[in-house]
Amino acid sequence: MRAWIIRALILTGLIGAVTAFHQSRTHRPTRISAATEKGILLLGNGSEPETMDPQLATGTPEHHLFDALFEGLVATTVEDPDANGPGVATHWETPDFITWTFHLRPEAKWSDGTPLTARDFLFSFQRILSPDLAAPYAPMLYPMLNAEEYNKGTVKDFTQVGAKAPDDHTLQIILKGPAPYLPSMLKHYAWHPVPQHVIERFGKMTDKDTPWTRVGNLVGNGPFQLKEWRYTHSITVDRNPHYWDAATVKLNAIQFIPIVSDATEERAFRDGQIHVTNTVPLSKLDHYRTKEPQVFHADPMLGTYFYRINVTKAPFKDPRVRKALVLAVDQQALIQNVLRGGQKPALGFTPSGAGEGYVSPGQLKYDPDEARRLLAEAGFPDGKGFPKFDILINTMESHRTVGEAIQEMWKKNLNIPAGVLNQDWGVYLENQRKLDYQICRAGWVGDYLDPYTFLSIWQKGDGNNNTGWSNPRYDELMQASLREGDSKKRLALLGEAETLLLEELPMIPLYYYVRNHLSRPEVRGLKSSLLEHRCYKAVSLIP
């Protein structure tokens, strides 16, 4: 009896120990619960940013960071990220949509406490337009009088460019033609101020990759400031006490976490490691849509997923080959059987909603018979003799899945050999710029609410073209649209330009975006945006 009692006591103690251990495991705080208590948003951000210089960047991961670190004359609003609210400018006026006067707030400061004035904007405009900087987004400023001429070196004196500072708190922007959409455009980081007093501490205005963008050096004017950068792990920003609207900011910090694998990111979300994902694995869309709808979000976006074509390389120099590639893609099958996320077929390049009254002339369709005829006419009957080529993608499972689906369509319909080549974000971007590719995955989200944001990138010399394609008539139409004051005539010019673009096809439109992502219920105020703008000062965390 005594031995039995002793064994029972030992067993009871073991059970209690195991139970206590189990409870400590199940009730142990997760990373997000601890971060929520501290007011720190943990945000999946796709890739590591290529640069922290807003005048050299082109990607969405950088855009997400700059929405926290910088602010332009016009800003997003707490109620609607796509609306135009006061930023550095309290208000503005224009008599003709050509001459705009912006009144800057006297309390505007950089994150180091230095006053921010209209002269900072003049410096920033001059820097991004300087030919020596070779900023890819310099054409964003081309609506401004003589901006293009200064960027191309035909005008040498920056005082001839349409930007003036009558005093420290007044900025005038003079355009080459009427642009009612200018306030929406000014929210893009290409127009944001950069700190002259910091940049020139580390070199000349046009020096690239200087230490000014490093932790401890980078100075911005947004609601947050750069605190820490642990490469490939996280970028942390915390509250900027000198921000003019600091009292509205609710979060204490944001961690931008670069997770290039959507499957890894989804596991991190499921395991309580991040509050918000950048995307959702294609294989998990149905599960979250039906089983966990409280965390699943499918937000409309003004964006096009497409493939760039390097028209400087054979056989892609031939427009018949390019059109054959387009006609051999079944967009509907791609959307219904592969993506399954609510995307729409891209019948043209410009999505609907890009501008009031504009309808894309695109009538692209799936026609494998015509595709085969064109390919044969180009010298490759039944695909014979067509050289092997690669579809270049950046690291992400969904891009590979789409690439393999397109690869199979081209094999089935054209009998041509395509591979899928994966590269990390920075290498992928550099090879695009150098035209060191044949076919390349790409996406374009509108920078402002106007079709010009989609069509302008195909002009000769634009830093986002990256195909080697140009057409003098196309450039004429785009420039004429900047000078045309009649809205209907202007949209007609843009429509004619897009028609020409879709005849020559230096790219393959695939679908119009929907942004699928996961967000914890603790996250409040992170609203959807057609343009991917984020108003972080509206975001809070409720345990």
GULO-741847 format. One record per residue (C-alpha): x, y, z; residue in one letter. Coordinates in nm, 2 decimals. Last residue first. Layout:
GULO-741847
PT      x      y      z rest
PT      X      Y      Z    A
...
end
This chain:
GULO-741847
PT      x      y      z rest
PT  -0.49   4.42  -2.80    P
PT  -0.58   4.72  -3.02    I
PT  -0.30   4.83  -3.25    L
PT  -0.33   5.17  -3.43    S
PT  -0.29   5.29  -3.79    V
PT  -0.40   5.64  -3.90    A
PT  -0.04   5.78  -3.88    K
PT   0.06   5.50  -4.12    Y
PT  -0.13   5.64  -4.41    C
PT  -0.03   5.39  -4.67    R
PT  -0.04   5.46  -5.05    H
PT  -0.07   5.14  -5.26    E
PT  -0.23   5.34  -5.55    L
PT  -0.58   5.19  -5.53    L
PT  -0.55   5.21  -5.15    S
PT  -0.68   4.99  -4.87    S
PT  -0.70   5.11  -4.52    K
PT  -0.46   5.03  -4.23    L
PT  -0.69   5.19  -3.96    G
PT  -0.69   4.91  -3.71    R
PT  -0.46   4.61  -3.66    V
PT  -0.55   4.39  -3.37    E
PT  -0.78   4.18  -3.60    P
PT  -0.46   4.05  -3.77    R
PT  -0.41   4.12  -4.14    S
PT  -0.36   3.88  -4.43    L
PT  -0.31   3.99  -4.80    H
PT  -0.46   3.98  -5.14    N
PT  -0.40   4.29  -5.35    R
PT  -0.61   4.26  -5.67    V
PT  -0.41   4.35  -5.98    Y
PT  -0.51   4.37  -6.35    Y
PT  -0.39   4.08  -6.56    Y
PT  -0.14   3.96  -6.82    L
PT  -0.02   4.25  -7.03    P
PT   0.27   4.13  -7.25    I
PT   0.53   4.41  -7.31    M
PT   0.70   4.58  -7.60    P
PT   0.37   4.53  -7.78    L
PT   0.39   4.71  -8.12    E
PT   0.01   4.73  -8.18    E
PT  -0.07   4.77  -7.81    L
PT   0.16   5.07  -7.78    L
PT   0.00   5.23  -8.09    L
PT  -0.34   5.20  -7.94    T
PT  -0.21   5.33  -7.61    E
PT  -0.08   5.65  -7.79    A
PT  -0.42   5.70  -7.96    E
PT  -0.59   5.67  -7.63    G
PT  -0.36   5.92  -7.47    L
PT  -0.43   6.17  -7.75    L
PT  -0.81   6.10  -7.71    A
PT  -0.78   6.17  -7.33    L
PT  -0.62   6.51  -7.41    R
PT  -0.89   6.59  -7.66    K
PT  -1.16   6.51  -7.41    K
PT  -0.99   6.71  -7.13    S
PT  -0.93   7.03  -7.34    D
PT  -0.61   7.19  -7.21    G
PT  -0.36   7.00  -7.43    E
PT   0.00   7.07  -7.34    R
PT   0.08   6.75  -7.15    L
PT  -0.12   6.54  -7.40    S
PT   0.10   6.67  -7.68    A
PT   0.41   6.53  -7.51    Q
PT   0.24   6.18  -7.49    M
PT   0.14   6.20  -7.86    L
PT   0.48   6.31  -7.97    E
PT   0.64   6.03  -7.77    D
PT   0.42   5.77  -7.94    Y
PT   0.49   5.91  -8.28    R
PT   0.87   5.89  -8.22    P
PT   0.84   5.52  -8.11    N
PT   1.06   5.36  -7.85    S
PT   1.14   5.01  -7.73    W
PT   1.47   4.91  -7.55    G
PT   1.26   4.73  -7.29    T
PT   1.36   4.90  -6.96    N
PT   1.07   5.16  -6.97    N
PT   1.10   5.26  -6.61    N
PT   1.38   5.52  -6.64    G
PT   1.20   5.68  -6.93    D
PT   1.45   5.73  -7.22    G
PT   1.20   5.69  -7.50    K
PT   0.84   5.70  -7.37    Q
PT   0.69   5.38  -7.24    W
PT   0.67   5.49  -6.88    I
PT   0.43   5.77  -6.97    S
PT   0.15   5.53  -7.05    L
PT   0.07   5.41  -6.70    F
PT   0.10   5.74  -6.51    T
PT  -0.06   5.92  -6.80    Y
PT  -0.38   5.73  -6.74    P
PT  -0.45   5.95  -6.44    D
PT  -0.51   5.89  -6.07    L
PT  -0.15   5.90  -5.93    Y
PT   0.15   5.66  -5.91    D
PT  -0.04   5.38  -6.08    G
PT   0.08   5.03  -5.99    V
PT   0.31   4.87  -6.25    W
PT   0.42   4.51  -6.23    G
PT   0.70   4.32  -6.40    A
PT   0.82   3.98  -6.50    R
PT   1.10   3.98  -6.76    C
PT   1.14   3.83  -7.11    I
PT   1.48   3.84  -7.27    Q
PT   1.72   3.96  -7.00    Y
PT   2.03   4.18  -6.96    D
PT   1.85   4.50  -7.06    L
PT   2.09   4.68  -6.82    K
PT   1.80   4.83  -6.63    R
PT   1.62   4.50  -6.61    Q
PT   1.94   4.33  -6.50    N
PT   1.98   4.58  -6.22    E
PT   1.62   4.52  -6.10    L
PT   1.67   4.14  -6.09    Y
PT   2.00   4.18  -5.91    V
PT   1.84   4.39  -5.64    G
PT   1.53   4.17  -5.60    W
PT   1.70   3.83  -5.60    D
PT   1.70   3.63  -5.92    Q
PT   1.48   3.35  -6.06    N
PT   1.50   3.23  -6.42    L
PT   1.20   3.05  -6.57    V
PT   1.26   2.86  -6.90    G
PT   1.09   2.90  -7.23    A
PT   1.12   2.66  -7.53    P
PT   0.87   2.72  -7.81    I
PT   0.60   2.49  -7.93    N
PT   0.36   2.77  -8.00    L
PT   0.04   2.67  -7.84    N
PT   0.15   2.40  -7.59    K
PT   0.50   2.53  -7.52    K
PT   0.38   2.89  -7.50    W
PT   0.10   2.79  -7.26    M
PT   0.33   2.58  -7.05    E
PT   0.58   2.86  -7.00    Q
PT   0.29   3.09  -6.92    I
PT   0.19   2.85  -6.64    A
PT   0.55   2.82  -6.52    E
PT   0.59   3.19  -6.51    G
PT   0.27   3.23  -6.31    V
PT   0.38   2.97  -6.05    T
PT   0.73   3.13  -6.04    R
PT   0.59   3.47  -5.97    H
PT   0.36   3.33  -5.70    S
PT   0.66   3.16  -5.53    E
PT   0.85   3.48  -5.49    M
PT   1.21   3.56  -5.58    T
PT   1.23   3.80  -5.87    N
PT   1.14   3.67  -6.22    I
PT   1.32   3.65  -6.56    L
PT   1.13   3.45  -6.82    I
PT   1.41   3.27  -7.00    D
PT   1.49   3.19  -7.36    F
PT   1.55   2.89  -7.59    K
PT   1.59   2.99  -7.95    P
PT   1.30   2.94  -8.20    F
PT   1.43   2.72  -8.48    G
PT   1.11   2.53  -8.53    K
PT   0.82   2.69  -8.32    G
PT   0.55   2.53  -8.54    D
PT   0.67   2.75  -8.82    P
PT   0.94   2.99  -8.69    F
PT   1.02   3.24  -8.97    G
PT   0.82   3.55  -8.86    A
PT   0.53   3.43  -9.08    E
PT   0.54   3.11  -8.89    A
PT   0.51   3.30  -8.56    L
PT   0.23   3.51  -8.69    L
PT   0.03   3.21  -8.80    R
PT   0.09   3.03  -8.47    R
PT  -0.04   3.33  -8.28    A
PT  -0.34   3.36  -8.51    E
PT  -0.43   3.00  -8.43    D
PT  -0.36   3.06  -8.06    P
PT  -0.61   3.34  -8.03    D
PT  -0.65   3.47  -7.67    Y
PT  -0.75   3.83  -7.68    K
PT  -0.61   4.18  -7.66    L
PT  -0.88   4.45  -7.72    Q
PT  -0.71   4.74  -7.55    G
PT  -0.85   5.09  -7.63    P
PT  -0.84   5.17  -7.26    S
PT  -1.13   5.38  -7.14    V
PT  -1.06   5.73  -7.00    Y
PT  -1.36   5.94  -6.88    G
PT  -1.23   5.98  -6.52    E
PT  -0.87   5.85  -6.50    G
PT  -0.71   5.52  -6.40    A
PT  -1.04   5.37  -6.31    G
PT  -1.01   5.09  -6.57    S
PT  -0.67   4.95  -6.60    P
PT  -0.41   5.08  -6.86    T
PT  -0.21   4.82  -7.04    F
PT  -0.49   4.67  -7.26    G
PT  -0.71   4.36  -7.24    L
PT  -0.56   4.28  -6.90    A
PT  -0.78   4.00  -6.77    P
PT  -0.92   4.07  -6.42    K
PT  -0.79   3.95  -6.08    Q
PT  -1.03   3.80  -5.82    G
PT  -0.77   3.59  -5.64    G
PT  -0.79   3.25  -5.82    R
PT  -0.44   3.29  -5.95    L
PT  -0.38   2.95  -6.12    V
PT  -0.71   2.81  -6.26    N
PT  -0.94   3.11  -6.29    Q
PT  -0.69   3.39  -6.35    I
PT  -0.45   3.19  -6.58    L
PT  -0.74   3.03  -6.76    A
PT  -0.89   3.38  -6.83    Q
PT  -0.55   3.52  -6.94    Q
PT  -0.50   3.24  -7.21    D
PT  -0.16   3.34  -7.34    V
PT  -0.08   3.25  -7.71    A
PT  -0.21   3.59  -7.84    L
PT   0.06   3.77  -7.64    V
PT   0.35   3.56  -7.75    L
PT   0.23   3.58  -8.11    A
PT   0.22   3.96  -8.07    K
PT   0.58   3.97  -7.97    R
PT   0.69   3.74  -8.25    V
PT   0.51   3.96  -8.50    R
PT   0.67   4.27  -8.35    P
PT   1.01   4.13  -8.45    D
PT   1.29   4.26  -8.22    K
PT   1.20   3.96  -8.00    F
PT   1.39   3.72  -8.21    P
PT   1.64   3.86  -8.15    A
PT   1.74   4.10  -7.88    K
PT   1.69   4.48  -7.86    T
PT   1.31   4.43  -7.81    V
PT   1.36   4.31  -7.45    N
PT   1.01   4.22  -7.36    I
PT   0.85   4.33  -7.03    R
PT   0.60   4.09  -6.88    Y
PT   0.28   4.22  -6.72    F
PT   0.09   4.26  -6.39    Y
PT  -0.12   4.58  -6.41    T
PT  -0.21   4.81  -6.13    G
PT  -0.49   5.03  -5.99    L
PT  -0.55   4.81  -5.69    M
PT  -0.87   4.65  -5.55    P
PT  -0.82   4.50  -5.20    D
PT  -0.88   4.13  -5.12    A
PT  -0.83   4.10  -4.74    H
PT  -0.83   3.78  -4.53    F
PT  -0.81   3.80  -4.15    V
PT  -1.18   3.78  -4.07    Q
PT  -1.24   3.56  -4.37    P
PT  -1.07   3.26  -4.20    E
PT  -1.23   2.95  -4.34    K
PT  -1.37   3.06  -4.68    T
PT  -1.13   3.33  -4.81    R
PT  -0.84   3.20  -4.59    Y
PT  -0.87   2.85  -4.73    H
PT  -0.93   2.95  -5.09    D
PT  -0.63   3.17  -5.10    L
PT  -0.39   2.92  -4.94    K
PT  -0.24   2.76  -5.26    S
PT  -0.19   3.10  -5.42    L
PT   0.03   3.20  -5.12    P
PT  -0.10   3.53  -4.97    V
PT   0.07   3.87  -5.00    T
PT   0.25   4.14  -4.81    N
PT   0.15   4.00  -4.47    T
PT   0.02   4.19  -4.17    V
PT   0.06   4.14  -3.80    H
PT   0.38   3.94  -3.80    I
PT   0.53   3.65  -3.59    Q
PT   0.21   3.50  -3.45    G
PT   0.27   3.15  -3.59    D
PT   0.01   3.18  -3.86    R
PT   0.16   3.51  -3.98    F
PT   0.51   3.36  -3.99    A
PT   0.37   3.06  -4.18    R
PT   0.22   3.30  -4.43    E
PT   0.55   3.48  -4.47    E
PT   0.73   3.15  -4.53    T
PT   0.48   3.05  -4.80    A
PT   0.50   3.40  -4.96    D
PT   0.88   3.37  -4.98    S
PT   1.05   3.71  -5.01    V
PT   1.02   3.79  -4.64    I
PT   1.16   4.14  -4.58    P
PT   1.02   4.26  -4.24    I
PT   0.93   4.63  -4.20    F
PT   0.91   4.69  -3.83    Q
PT   0.69   4.98  -3.73    I
PT   0.72   5.20  -3.42    A
PT   0.53   5.38  -3.15    N
PT   0.20   5.36  -3.33    L
PT  -0.07   5.62  -3.27    K
PT   0.04   5.92  -3.48    V
PT  -0.21   6.21  -3.46    T
PT  -0.01   6.41  -3.21    A
PT   0.29   6.40  -3.44    A
PT   0.11   6.61  -3.71    D
PT   0.40   6.85  -3.78    W
PT   0.66   6.57  -3.75    Y
PT   0.94   6.68  -3.51    H
PT   0.88   6.39  -3.26    P
PT   0.94   6.13  -3.54    N
PT   0.80   5.81  -3.41    R
PT   0.99   5.49  -3.47    D
PT   1.12   5.31  -3.77    V
PT   1.26   4.96  -3.78    T
PT   1.40   4.78  -4.08    I
PT   1.41   4.40  -4.04    S
PT   1.60   4.08  -4.09    H
PT   1.76   4.08  -4.44    T
PT   1.99   4.36  -4.32    Y
PT   1.92   4.47  -3.96    R
PT   1.83   4.84  -4.02    W
PT   1.75   5.04  -3.71    E
PT   1.59   5.37  -3.61    K
PT   1.48   5.54  -3.93    L
PT   1.22   5.82  -3.85    Q
PT   0.84   5.81  -3.85    F
PT   0.56   6.06  -3.93    P
PT   0.75   6.18  -4.23    G
PT   1.01   6.45  -4.27    N
PT   1.33   6.25  -4.33    G
PT   1.69   6.24  -4.21    V
PT   1.91   5.95  -4.28    L
PT   2.24   5.97  -4.10    N
PT   2.20   5.76  -3.78    G
PT   2.10   5.46  -3.98    V
PT   2.23   5.49  -4.34    R
PT   2.08   5.69  -4.62    T
PT   2.34   5.97  -4.60    W
PT   2.62   5.72  -4.63    P
PT   2.67   5.78  -5.01    T
PT   2.51   5.54  -5.26    D
PT   2.50   5.80  -5.54    K
PT   2.67   6.13  -5.57    D
PT   2.44   6.39  -5.75    T
PT   2.43   6.66  -5.48    M
PT   2.79   6.62  -5.40    K
PT   2.92   6.43  -5.10    G
PT   2.84   6.32  -4.75    F
PT   2.75   6.65  -4.58    R
PT   2.59   6.75  -4.90    E
PT   2.32   6.49  -4.85    I
PT   2.25   6.60  -4.49    V
PT   2.20   6.97  -4.54    H
PT   2.02   6.91  -4.87    Q
PT   1.76   6.70  -4.70    P
PT   1.53   6.53  -4.95    V
PT   1.18   6.67  -5.04    P
PT   0.92   6.45  -5.19    H
PT   0.83   6.47  -5.56    W
PT   0.97   6.13  -5.66    A
PT   0.80   6.00  -5.34    Y
PT   0.45   6.02  -5.50    H
PT   0.20   6.23  -5.32    K
PT   0.27   6.51  -5.57    L
PT   0.09   6.32  -5.84    M
PT  -0.24   6.33  -5.67    S
PT  -0.20   6.71  -5.63    P
PT  -0.11   6.74  -6.00    L
PT  -0.43   6.57  -6.14    Y
PT  -0.57   6.90  -6.27    P
PT  -0.28   6.92  -6.51    A
PT  -0.29   7.22  -6.75    P
PT   0.02   7.26  -6.97    G
PT   0.40   7.32  -6.95    K
PT   0.36   7.34  -6.57    L
PT   0.46   7.61  -6.32    I
PT   0.52   7.51  -5.96    I
PT   0.53   7.79  -5.71    Q
PT   0.65   7.73  -5.35    L
PT   0.58   7.96  -5.06    T
PT   0.70   7.92  -4.70    H
PT   1.07   8.02  -4.73    D
PT   0.99   8.30  -4.98    D
PT   0.92   8.35  -5.35    P
PT   1.04   7.99  -5.41    A
PT   1.01   7.90  -5.77    K
PT   0.98   7.58  -5.97    A
PT   0.91   7.58  -6.35    G
PT   1.26   7.52  -6.47    V
PT   1.46   7.82  -6.61    Q
PT   1.62   7.87  -6.27    T
PT   1.78   7.53  -6.33    F
PT   2.02   7.67  -6.59    D
PT   2.15   7.41  -6.83    K
PT   1.86   7.35  -7.06    V
PT   1.94   7.10  -7.33    T
PT   2.08   6.86  -7.07    G
PT   1.82   6.59  -7.08    K
PT   1.70   6.65  -6.73    N
PT   1.70   7.02  -6.78    Y
PT   1.49   6.98  -7.10    E
PT   1.25   6.74  -6.93    E
PT   1.20   6.99  -6.64    A
PT   1.15   7.28  -6.88    N
PT   0.80   7.36  -6.74    L
PT   0.68   7.09  -6.50    M
PT   0.49   6.80  -6.66    P
PT   0.83   6.63  -6.68    Y
PT   0.85   6.57  -6.30    L
PT   0.76   6.20  -6.32    M
PT   1.03   6.18  -6.59    P
PT   1.30   6.19  -6.31    A
PT   1.17   5.86  -6.18    Y
PT   1.47   5.65  -6.30    P
PT   1.71   5.91  -6.15    A
PT   2.02   5.95  -6.37    A
PT   2.20   6.14  -6.10    L
PT   2.43   6.31  -6.35    D
PT   2.14   6.43  -6.56    P
PT   2.01   6.64  -6.27    S
PT   1.63   6.62  -6.26    L
PT   1.62   6.44  -5.92    I
PT   1.87   6.69  -5.77    R
PT   1.71   7.00  -5.91    Q
PT   1.37   6.90  -5.78    F
PT   1.51   6.82  -5.43    S
PT   1.71   7.15  -5.41    F
PT   1.39   7.34  -5.51    L
PT   1.19   7.14  -5.26    F
PT   1.44   7.22  -4.98    D
PT   1.42   7.59  -5.08    R
PT   1.05   7.58  -4.99    A
PT   1.15   7.53  -4.63    T
PT   1.20   7.26  -4.38    L
PT   1.34   7.38  -4.04    P
PT   1.61   7.15  -3.89    T
PT   1.47   6.94  -3.60    G
PT   1.66   6.63  -3.68    D
PT   1.35   6.47  -3.83    S
PT   1.32   6.76  -4.07    W
PT   1.08   7.04  -3.98    K
PT   0.75   7.20  -4.09    A
PT   0.63   7.45  -3.83    E
PT   0.59   7.73  -4.08    P
PT   0.35   7.52  -4.29    R
PT   0.41   7.56  -4.66    L
PT   0.17   7.75  -4.89    H
PT   0.16   7.60  -5.24    F
PT   0.10   7.81  -5.55    T
PT   0.02   7.63  -5.88    W
PT   0.05   7.78  -6.22    T
PT  -0.08   7.54  -6.49    I
PT  -0.41   7.42  -6.35    F
PT  -0.56   7.76  -6.46    D
PT  -0.62   7.98  -6.15    P
PT  -0.43   7.75  -5.91    T
PT  -0.45   7.73  -5.53    E
PT  -0.27   7.55  -5.25    W
PT  -0.32   7.46  -4.88    H
PT  -0.13   7.35  -4.57    T
PT   0.17   7.24  -4.77    A
PT   0.41   7.00  -4.59    V
PT   0.12   6.76  -4.61    G
PT  -0.24   6.87  -4.65    P
PT  -0.48   6.62  -4.79    G
PT  -0.54   6.46  -5.13    N
PT  -0.75   6.14  -5.11    A
PT  -0.61   5.80  -5.20    D
PT  -0.52   5.71  -4.84    P
PT  -0.88   5.78  -4.74    D
PT  -0.99   5.88  -4.39    E
PT  -0.65   5.94  -4.23    V
PT  -0.55   6.14  -4.53    T
PT  -0.27   6.09  -4.78    T
PT  -0.03   6.38  -4.83    A
PT   0.03   6.68  -5.05    V
PT   0.35   6.89  -5.03    L
PT   0.54   6.57  -4.98    G
PT   0.61   6.34  -4.69    E
PT   0.90   6.11  -4.60    F
PT   0.98   5.83  -4.36    L
PT   0.66   5.63  -4.32    A
PT   0.53   5.65  -4.68    D
PT   0.90   5.61  -4.78    F
PT   0.91   5.26  -4.63    L
PT   0.60   5.13  -4.83    H
PT   0.74   5.29  -5.15    H
PT   1.07   5.11  -5.10    E
PT   0.90   4.77  -5.09    P
PT   0.69   4.88  -5.40    T
PT   0.99   4.95  -5.62    G
PT   1.15   5.24  -5.82    T
PT   1.41   5.39  -5.59    A
PT   1.68   5.65  -5.68    L
PT   1.52   5.97  -5.57    Q
PT   1.37   5.82  -5.26    P
PT   1.72   5.71  -5.14    D
PT   1.67   5.41  -4.91    M
PT   1.79   5.17  -5.18    T
PT   1.73   4.82  -5.31    E
PT   1.48   4.76  -5.03    P
PT   1.49   4.40  -4.89    E
PT   1.20   4.21  -5.05    S
PT   0.84   4.14  -4.95    G
PT   0.73   4.39  -4.68    N
PT   0.57   4.18  -4.41    G
PT   0.47   4.43  -4.13    L
PT   0.51   4.40  -3.76    L
PT   0.34   4.71  -3.60    L
PT   0.49   4.82  -3.27    I
PT   0.25   4.96  -3.01    G
PT   0.43   4.80  -2.72    K
PT   0.14   4.58  -2.62    E
PT   0.10   4.49  -2.99    T
PT   0.46   4.39  -3.01    A
PT   0.43   4.15  -2.72    A
PT   0.12   4.00  -2.87    S
PT   0.28   3.99  -3.21    I
PT   0.59   3.80  -3.09    R
PT   0.37   3.54  -2.91    T
PT   0.32   3.55  -2.54    P
PT   0.35   3.21  -2.37    R
PT   0.00   3.08  -2.28    H
PT   0.02   2.75  -2.48    T
PT   0.38   2.68  -2.37    R
PT   0.34   2.77  -2.00    S
PT   0.02   2.57  -2.00    Q
PT   0.20   2.27  -2.14    H
PT   0.48   2.30  -1.88    F
PT   0.23   2.33  -1.60    A
PT   0.04   2.02  -1.73    T
PT   0.36   1.82  -1.76    V
PT   0.46   1.92  -1.41    A
PT   0.12   1.84  -1.27    G
PT   0.12   1.50  -1.45    I
PT   0.47   1.42  -1.31    L
PT   0.36   1.52  -0.96    G
PT   0.05   1.30  -0.98    T
PT   0.27   1.01  -1.10    L
PT   0.51   1.05  -0.81    I
PT   0.22   1.07  -0.56    L
PT   0.06   0.76  -0.72    A
PT   0.39   0.57  -0.70    R
PT   0.44   0.67  -0.33    I
PT   0.08   0.56  -0.26    I
PT   0.13   0.23  -0.43    W
PT   0.46   0.17  -0.24    A
PT   0.28   0.24   0.09    R
PT   0.00   0.00   0.00    M
end
